Amino acid sequence: MVSAIRKQILSGQWRAGSRLPERLLCEFTGAGRQSVREALQILLRDGYVTNEPNRGFRVATLDASEAADIYQVRSVLEGLAAQNFINLASETERVALERALDSLEVAVNREDVEAQLQAVELFYDVLLSACYNRILKSMLENLHGKISRLRAVSILGPGRIRQAIKEMRRIGDAIRDSNEQEAFQACVDHMSNTSAVAIRIIGSLNQAA
């Protein structure tokens, strides 16, 4: 159900600012109110919807300026996480990172967007868990909802996900080679490229709204 609602939002069928009454969602998904409410809470956490007093749930509006700020912060924090990973991660954690990238390639070849999002999230979950910096991890977790929404938006860019795999493989290769400088720069470059795509798409979505 979450996937079905998210697809409607990402496709632009439900535009930024649109109300999402429970009745509409029940009819659309064929689910009961309790299931719809649970799905909305997940979408709220992930930044796809907002919930304001006396206004109910609405499709969240993306802000290009805020997105640029988030990507800039992510580039530095994730670069530091990659450097820490090189020095602190166990062999098991290194293998898990490689497997996440392998899963992403499989999902892309199958054109399974949901699996792509899950694989990308797994990659970063492993990276952050094994960087062993609680403050860094906490800062990024506080942005989880907005990062999740932006990640889903950036994947919409034509050919972007295949380019993203190459960029993430570069991060993985630098980690495998214990090259801290290259790992940091690979993270910065990946975020810079992703930011450009996401901001362009956000502009188009906001114009359509």
KOLPAGU-671878 format. One line per 3 residues: number of its first residue (from 0); their letters; for each residue x, y, z of N, C-alpha, C. Coordinates in Angstrom, 2 decimals. Last residue first. Layout:
<rs>
NUM = A = X/Y/Z/X/Y/Z/X/Y/Z | ...
</rs>
This chain:
<rs>
208 = AAQ = 2.76/21.66/-10.26/1.80/21.86/-9.17/1.16/23.23/-9.24 | 4.60/22.01/-12.25/3.37/21.28/-12.58/2.30/21.49/-11.52 | 6.59/23.25/-10.80/5.93/24.00/-11.87/4.59/23.35/-12.22
205 = NLS = 7.35/21.17/-9.15/6.74/22.35/-8.55/6.05/23.22/-9.59 | 8.46/19.39/-11.02/7.31/18.99/-10.22/6.59/20.20/-9.64 | 10.64/20.89/-11.99/9.56/20.47/-12.90/8.30/20.11/-12.14
202 = GII = 12.16/21.17/-9.66/11.69/22.35/-10.37/10.52/22.02/-11.29 | 12.75/18.49/-9.15/11.92/19.25/-8.20/11.35/20.49/-8.87 | 14.47/17.96/-11.27/13.16/17.30/-11.22/12.22/18.04/-10.27
199 = RIA = 16.66/19.57/-10.56/16.00/19.77/-11.85/14.59/19.16/-11.84 | 17.33/18.43/-8.13/16.87/19.82/-8.16/16.16/20.13/-9.48 | 18.19/15.86/-8.93/17.03/16.03/-8.06/16.47/17.44/-8.13
196 = VAS = 20.49/16.42/-10.49/19.33/15.73/-11.07/18.07/16.01/-10.25 | 22.15/17.68/-8.63/21.80/18.37/-9.88/20.55/17.75/-10.51 | 22.42/15.69/-6.65/21.77/16.97/-6.34/21.30/17.66/-7.61
193 = TNS = 23.92/13.78/-7.95/22.55/13.46/-7.55/21.77/14.73/-7.27 | 26.35/15.14/-8.22/25.62/14.71/-9.41/24.15/14.42/-9.09 | 26.99/15.52/-5.51/26.90/16.67/-6.42/26.08/16.31/-7.66
190 = MHD = 27.14/12.92/-4.53/26.10/13.82/-4.03/25.91/15.02/-4.95 | 29.39/12.01/-5.98/28.09/11.33/-6.10/26.96/12.24/-5.66 | 31.38/13.72/-5.06/30.99/13.76/-6.47/29.62/13.11/-6.68
187 = VCA = 31.51/12.92/-2.35/31.20/14.32/-2.71/30.70/14.40/-4.15 | 32.26/10.24/-2.64/31.00/10.59/-1.98/30.56/12.00/-2.35 | 34.76/10.56/-3.83/33.71/9.82/-4.55/32.34/10.12/-3.96
184 = QFA = 36.17/11.83/-1.81/35.86/12.57/-3.04/34.77/11.88/-3.84 | 36.33/9.73/0.08/35.68/11.00/0.42/35.26/11.73/-0.85 | 37.76/7.84/-1.40/36.43/7.51/-0.88/35.65/8.79/-0.56
181 = EQE = 40.17/9.16/-1.86/39.31/8.83/-2.99/37.88/8.52/-2.53 | 41.12/9.28/0.79/40.91/10.51/0.02/39.97/10.27/-1.16 | 41.32/6.55/1.53/40.43/7.47/2.23/40.12/8.72/1.42
178 = NSD = 41.48/3.61/0.30/41.91/4.92/-0.17/40.95/5.97/0.40 | 41.10/0.86/0.51/41.51/1.64/1.69/42.08/3.00/1.31 | 39.96/-0.51/-1.50/41.39/-0.21/-1.66/41.96/0.58/-0.48
175 = RIA = 37.34/-0.53/-0.63/38.05/-1.81/-0.73/39.55/-1.60/-0.82 | 36.80/2.20/-0.91/36.78/1.58/0.42/37.56/0.27/0.40 | 36.93/2.43/-3.66/37.86/3.21/-2.83/37.94/2.63/-1.42
172 = DGI = 34.80/0.77/-4.38/36.17/0.43/-4.80/37.20/1.15/-3.94 | 32.61/2.18/-3.31/32.93/0.84/-2.84/34.35/0.43/-3.18 | 32.73/4.50/-4.89/32.86/4.59/-3.43/33.29/3.24/-2.87
169 = RRM = 32.29/3.31/-7.36/33.53/4.04/-7.14/33.79/4.20/-5.64 | 29.74/2.40/-6.99/30.81/1.41/-7.14/32.18/2.08/-6.92 | 28.46/4.84/-7.05/28.50/4.10/-5.78/29.54/2.99/-5.82
166 = EKI = 28.80/5.49/-9.73/29.34/6.38/-8.70/29.46/5.66/-7.36 | 27.45/3.39/-10.96/28.88/3.59/-11.23/29.52/4.45/-10.14 | 24.88/3.87/-9.96/25.57/2.62/-9.63/27.07/2.78/-9.84
163 = AQR = 24.27/6.30/-11.18/24.45/6.26/-9.73/25.18/4.99/-9.30 | 23.88/5.53/-13.78/25.04/6.36/-13.48/25.33/6.33/-11.98 | 21.51/4.15/-13.37/22.68/3.42/-13.88/23.97/4.22/-13.66
160 = IRG = 19.83/6.19/-12.48/20.14/5.09/-11.57/21.36/4.31/-12.06 | 19.56/7.97/-14.69/20.28/8.37/-13.48/20.70/7.18/-12.62 | 18.08/7.56/-16.95/19.43/7.00/-16.91/20.19/7.27/-15.63
157 = PGL = 16.13/10.30/-16.14/16.44/9.32/-17.19/17.90/8.86/-17.11 | 15.22/10.53/-12.73/15.99/11.10/-13.83/16.35/10.04/-14.86 | 14.14/9.17/-10.61/13.27/9.43/-11.76/14.03/9.98/-12.96
154 = ISV = 15.93/9.19/-8.58/15.90/7.98/-9.40/15.05/8.18/-10.65 | 15.30/11.53/-7.24/16.48/11.52/-8.12/16.50/10.31/-9.04 | 13.06/10.74/-5.71/12.92/11.72/-6.79/14.08/11.63/-7.77
151 = ARL = 14.14/9.01/-3.86/13.13/8.50/-4.78/12.94/9.44/-5.96 | 15.81/10.81/-2.53/16.38/9.64/-3.21/15.41/9.09/-4.25 | 14.00/12.55/-1.39/14.89/13.05/-2.44/15.51/11.89/-3.23
148 = RSI = 12.84/10.82/0.51/12.02/11.43/-0.55/12.89/11.90/-1.70 | 15.08/10.20/2.10/14.33/9.14/1.44/13.51/9.70/0.28 | 15.78/12.71/3.09/16.72/11.99/2.24/15.99/10.91/1.44
145 = KGH = 13.57/13.26/4.67/13.83/14.10/3.50/14.80/13.43/2.54 | 13.84/11.20/6.61/12.63/11.36/5.81/12.88/12.14/4.54 | 16.48/11.60/7.72/16.10/10.38/7.00/14.90/10.57/6.08
142 = LNE = 17.71/13.45/9.20/17.29/13.88/7.86/16.70/12.73/7.06 | 18.46/12.09/11.41/17.49/13.17/11.59/16.95/13.70/10.26 | 20.45/10.51/10.36/19.17/9.88/10.67/18.08/10.93/10.89
139 = LMS = 22.54/12.33/10.23/21.94/11.86/8.99/20.59/11.20/9.24 | 23.02/12.67/12.98/22.74/13.83/12.13/22.06/13.41/10.84 | 23.64/10.06/13.80/22.44/10.72/14.31/22.04/11.91/13.43
136 = KLI = 26.10/9.64/12.53/24.95/8.80/12.19/23.65/9.47/12.61 | 27.65/11.57/13.87/27.48/11.61/12.41/26.24/10.83/12.00 | 27.46/10.58/16.48/26.98/11.92/16.16/26.71/12.04/14.66
133 = RNY = 28.62/8.03/16.37/27.21/8.17/16.74/26.65/9.54/16.37 | 30.48/6.35/14.33/30.45/7.73/14.82/28.99/8.05/15.11 | 30.91/3.96/12.91/31.12/4.04/14.35/31.34/5.46/14.85
130 = CAS = 30.50/3.06/10.46/31.44/4.19/10.55/31.74/4.49/12.02 | 28.63/1.09/10.25/30.01/0.67/10.44/31.01/1.82/10.42 | 26.27/2.44/9.81/26.38/1.60/11.00/27.83/1.25/11.30
127 = LLV = 26.77/3.68/7.35/26.65/4.49/8.56/26.79/3.66/9.83 | 26.92/1.47/5.58/27.99/2.46/5.64/27.95/3.23/6.96 | 24.44/0.22/5.97/25.69/-0.49/6.30/26.83/0.50/6.49
124 = DYF = 22.76/2.26/5.05/22.59/1.72/6.41/23.88/1.03/6.86 | 23.57/2.52/2.42/23.88/3.60/3.36/23.68/3.17/4.81 | 22.67/0.05/1.41/24.06/0.46/1.25/24.43/1.52/2.29
121 = LEV = 19.92/0.20/1.95/20.74/-0.79/2.64/22.22/-0.42/2.57 | 19.16/2.19/0.16/19.03/2.44/1.60/19.89/1.46/2.40 | 19.64/0.83/-2.21/20.39/2.05/-1.93/20.34/2.35/-0.43
118 = AQL = 17.76/-1.24/-1.94/19.18/-1.56/-2.03/20.05/-0.34/-1.72 | 15.33/0.16/-1.91/15.70/-0.65/-0.76/17.20/-0.95/-0.76 | 15.35/1.29/-4.46/15.34/2.16/-3.29/15.79/1.40/-2.04
115 = QAE = 15.25/-1.08/-5.98/16.37/-0.14/-6.12/16.48/0.74/-4.88 | 12.80/-2.12/-5.28/14.00/-2.85/-4.88/15.24/-1.98/-5.00 | 11.20/-0.16/-6.51/11.12/-0.38/-5.07/12.37/-1.10/-4.56
112 = VDE = 11.88/-0.48/-9.23/12.21/0.76/-8.52/12.18/0.57/-7.01 | 13.12/-2.70/-11.22/12.30/-2.75/-10.01/12.67/-1.55/-9.13 | 14.50/-3.51/-13.48/13.69/-2.29/-13.53/12.68/-2.25/-12.38
109 = RNV = 16.31/-5.47/-13.38/14.91/-5.90/-13.37/13.95/-4.73/-13.50 | 18.59/-3.97/-13.24/18.41/-4.83/-14.42/16.97/-5.33/-14.52 | 18.20/-2.89/-10.69/18.19/-2.02/-11.88/17.94/-2.84/-13.14
106 = AVE = 18.45/-5.14/-9.08/17.19/-4.40/-9.09/17.08/-3.49/-10.31 | 21.13/-5.80/-9.55/20.07/-6.76/-9.90/18.74/-6.03/-10.02 | 22.38/-3.54/-8.47/22.53/-3.85/-9.89/21.44/-4.81/-10.36
103 = LSD = 21.65/-3.83/-5.77/21.21/-2.66/-6.53/21.30/-2.94/-8.03 | 23.02/-6.10/-5.04/21.55/-6.12/-5.02/20.98/-4.96/-5.83 | 25.63/-5.14/-5.17/25.21/-6.21/-6.08/23.68/-6.27/-6.18
100 = LAR = 25.52/-3.33/-3.06/25.74/-2.83/-4.42/25.33/-3.88/-5.45 | 25.19/-5.13/-0.97/24.17/-4.11/-1.20/24.29/-3.54/-2.61 | 27.57/-6.52/-1.10/26.33/-7.22/-1.44/25.19/-6.24/-1.70
97 = ELA = 29.35/-4.59/-0.18/29.46/-5.08/-1.56/28.17/-5.77/-2.00 | 28.47/-4.42/2.46/28.43/-3.24/1.60/28.48/-3.65/0.13 | 29.02/-6.97/3.41/27.62/-6.51/3.37/27.48/-5.30/2.45
94 = VRE = 31.79/-6.96/3.36/31.07/-7.86/2.46/29.62/-7.41/2.31 | 32.22/-5.13/5.42/32.69/-4.83/4.07/31.97/-5.69/3.03 | 31.20/-6.54/7.56/30.54/-5.29/7.15/30.98/-4.87/5.75
91 = TES = 33.05/-8.62/7.71/31.63/-8.92/7.49/30.88/-7.69/6.99 | 35.35/-7.25/8.36/35.27/-7.91/7.05/33.81/-8.24/6.71 | 34.40/-4.12/9.94/34.86/-5.51/9.95/34.78/-6.09/8.54
88 = ALN = 35.51/-0.71/9.87/34.56/-1.77/9.50/35.21/-3.14/9.55 | 37.48/1.23/10.33/36.81/0.59/11.46/35.93/-0.60/11.11 | 38.61/2.45/8.09/39.45/2.19/9.25/38.82/1.30/10.31
85 = IFN = 36.52/2.65/6.27/37.80/2.06/5.86/38.61/1.62/7.06 | 34.67/4.08/7.77/34.38/2.70/7.39/35.67/1.98/7.02 | 35.78/6.61/7.80/35.72/5.84/9.04/35.51/4.36/8.75
82 = QAA = 35.35/7.26/5.11/36.72/7.21/5.65/36.77/6.40/6.95 | 32.57/7.22/5.02/33.33/6.29/4.19/34.77/6.15/4.69 | 31.97/9.32/6.75/31.53/7.96/7.09/32.33/6.93/6.30
79 = LGE = 32.96/11.46/5.30/33.60/11.12/6.57/33.23/9.69/6.99 | 31.09/11.35/3.23/32.51/11.22/2.94/33.30/10.83/4.18 | 28.79/11.88/4.62/28.96/10.53/4.07/30.40/10.29/3.64
76 = LVS = 29.28/14.57/5.30/29.08/13.57/6.35/29.29/12.15/5.81 | 29.54/15.79/2.74/30.63/15.84/3.72/30.49/14.72/4.75 | 27.13/15.21/1.48/28.39/14.91/0.80/29.55/14.87/1.78
73 = RVQ = 25.15/16.15/3.22/25.35/14.71/3.04/26.71/14.40/2.44 | 25.37/18.91/2.82/25.69/18.34/4.13/25.98/16.84/4.00 | 24.53/19.02/0.15/25.84/19.54/0.53/26.29/18.95/1.86
70 = YID = 21.95/17.99/0.30/22.97/17.26/-0.45/24.38/17.73/-0.10 | 20.73/20.01/1.83/20.81/18.64/2.34/21.90/17.85/1.62 | 20.89/22.21/0.12/21.57/22.25/1.42/21.76/20.84/1.97
67 = AAE = 19.27/21.34/-1.97/20.68/21.63/-2.23/21.47/21.63/-0.93 | 16.81/21.20/-0.62/17.41/19.99/-1.17/18.90/20.19/-1.42 | 16.33/23.88/-0.11/16.57/22.98/1.02/17.24/21.70/0.54
64 = SAD = 15.95/24.70/-2.76/17.02/25.29/-1.96/17.37/24.39/-0.78 | 13.68/23.24/-3.55/14.97/23.03/-4.23/16.14/23.56/-3.41 | 11.40/21.55/-1.65/12.03/22.86/-1.80/13.43/22.66/-2.37
61 = LTA = 8.35/19.85/-2.16/9.81/19.80/-2.12/10.37/21.19/-2.39 | 5.51/19.36/-0.20/6.15/20.17/-1.24/7.65/20.10/-1.07 | 3.65/16.38/0.40/4.66/17.35/0.81/5.23/18.08/-0.40
58 = VRF = 0.22/16.00/0.22/1.48/15.67/-0.43/2.49/16.77/-0.09 | -1.38/15.94/3.45/-1.20/16.49/2.12/0.12/16.01/1.54 | -3.70/15.25/6.03/-2.52/14.85/5.26/-2.54/15.47/3.87
55 = GRN = -5.19/18.07/7.77/-5.02/16.66/7.43/-3.75/16.41/6.63 | -5.94/20.46/8.77/-5.76/20.38/7.32/-5.59/18.93/6.86 | -6.02/20.51/11.51/-7.20/21.02/10.79/-7.05/21.00/9.27
52 = PEN = -2.50/20.37/11.63/-3.77/20.46/12.36/-4.85/21.12/11.51 | -0.92/18.51/9.00/-1.09/19.75/9.74/-2.44/19.78/10.44 | 1.33/16.49/7.74/0.09/16.38/8.50/-0.04/17.60/9.39
49 = TVY = 2.72/15.58/4.55/2.72/16.37/5.77/1.38/16.16/6.47 | 4.60/13.05/2.74/3.38/13.78/3.09/3.62/14.63/4.34 | 7.15/12.12/2.41/6.29/12.21/1.23/5.03/13.02/1.50
46 = GDR = 8.91/11.64/4.54/8.90/12.95/3.90/8.02/13.10/2.67 | 8.88/9.37/6.03/9.80/9.40/4.90/9.72/10.69/4.08 | 6.87/9.87/7.89/8.25/9.68/8.36/9.25/9.85/7.23
43 = LLI = 4.72/9.85/6.12/5.04/11.07/6.87/6.48/11.01/7.35 | 4.71/7.22/5.33/4.97/8.25/4.32/5.31/9.59/4.97 | 4.01/6.07/7.78/5.29/5.71/7.14/5.68/6.78/6.12
40 = QLA = 1.50/7.18/8.13/2.54/7.46/9.12/3.92/7.13/8.56 | 0.12/6.09/5.99/0.35/7.53/6.01/1.44/7.90/7.02 | -0.05/3.43/6.80/0.72/3.77/5.61/1.07/5.25/5.59
37 = ERV = -1.78/3.69/8.97/-0.42/3.19/9.19/0.48/3.54/8.01 | -4.08/4.56/7.64/-3.44/5.43/8.64/-2.00/5.00/8.91 | -4.64/2.30/6.10/-4.32/3.56/5.44/-3.60/4.50/6.41
34 = SQR = -5.30/0.48/8.10/-4.14/0.22/7.24/-3.68/1.49/6.54 | -7.60/1.73/9.10/-6.45/1.51/9.97/-5.18/1.28/9.15 | -9.39/1.72/6.89/-8.86/2.98/7.42/-7.62/2.78/8.29
31 = GAG = -8.55/-0.89/4.48/-9.33/-0.27/5.53/-8.65/0.97/6.09 | -8.00/-0.78/0.87/-7.67/-1.15/2.25/-8.58/-0.43/3.24 | -8.10/0.00/-1.70/-8.97/-1.11/-1.32/-8.72/-1.58/0.09
28 = TFE = -6.72/2.17/-2.65/-5.95/0.98/-2.30/-6.82/-0.24/-2.01 | -8.77/4.02/-3.27/-7.66/3.79/-4.21/-6.95/2.47/-3.93 | -10.41/4.02/-1.03/-10.97/3.65/-2.33/-9.86/3.28/-3.31
25 = CLL = -8.58/4.91/0.87/-9.24/3.61/1.06/-9.80/3.11/-0.28 | -7.98/7.41/-0.13/-6.93/6.39/-0.09/-7.51/5.00/0.11 | -10.43/8.73/0.18/-9.83/8.60/-1.15/-8.81/7.47/-1.17
22 = REP = -10.68/8.61/2.99/-11.68/7.98/2.13/-11.12/7.73/0.73 | -8.55/10.16/3.93/-8.54/8.71/4.15/-9.52/8.00/3.22 | -7.30/12.66/1.69/-8.30/12.18/2.66/-8.30/10.67/2.75
19 = LRS = -4.96/14.44/0.97/-5.03/12.98/0.88/-6.02/12.47/1.93 | -4.57/17.38/-1.03/-5.08/16.71/0.15/-5.16/15.21/-0.10 | -1.57/18.60/-2.55/-2.88/17.96/-2.68/-3.28/17.27/-1.38
16 = GAR = 1.01/19.50/-2.30/-0.04/20.29/-1.66/-1.41/19.66/-1.74 | 2.05/18.18/-5.37/2.45/18.80/-4.11/1.33/19.67/-3.57 | -0.33/15.82/-6.82/0.65/16.90/-6.84/0.94/17.47/-5.45
13 = WQG = -0.64/12.76/-7.91/-1.06/13.53/-6.75/0.00/14.59/-6.52 | 0.78/12.24/-10.21/-0.67/12.09/-10.24/-1.30/12.82/-9.06 | 3.49/12.24/-10.07/2.84/13.54/-10.25/1.33/13.46/-10.33
10 = SLI = 4.84/10.01/-9.47/4.45/10.16/-10.87/3.81/11.51/-11.15 | 5.09/10.22/-6.72/6.28/10.40/-7.55/5.94/10.61/-9.02 | 2.43/9.68/-5.93/3.07/10.96/-5.61/4.24/11.22/-6.55
7 = QKR = 2.03/7.11/-6.85/1.13/8.17/-7.30/1.75/9.54/-7.06 | 4.02/5.76/-5.42/4.10/5.83/-6.88/3.22/6.94/-7.44 | 3.02/5.95/-2.82/4.27/6.64/-3.16/4.40/6.79/-4.68
4 = IAS = 0.83/4.28/-2.98/0.62/5.71/-2.72/1.85/6.50/-3.14 | 2.14/1.83/-3.43/1.14/2.32/-4.38/0.92/3.82/-4.22 | 3.78/1.54/-1.16/4.38/1.63/-2.49/3.40/2.23/-3.49
1 = VM = 1.89/1.27/0.84/2.80/2.41/0.87/3.39/2.64/-0.52 | 0.82/-1.21/0.00/0.00/0.00/0.00/0.86/1.26/0.00
</rs>
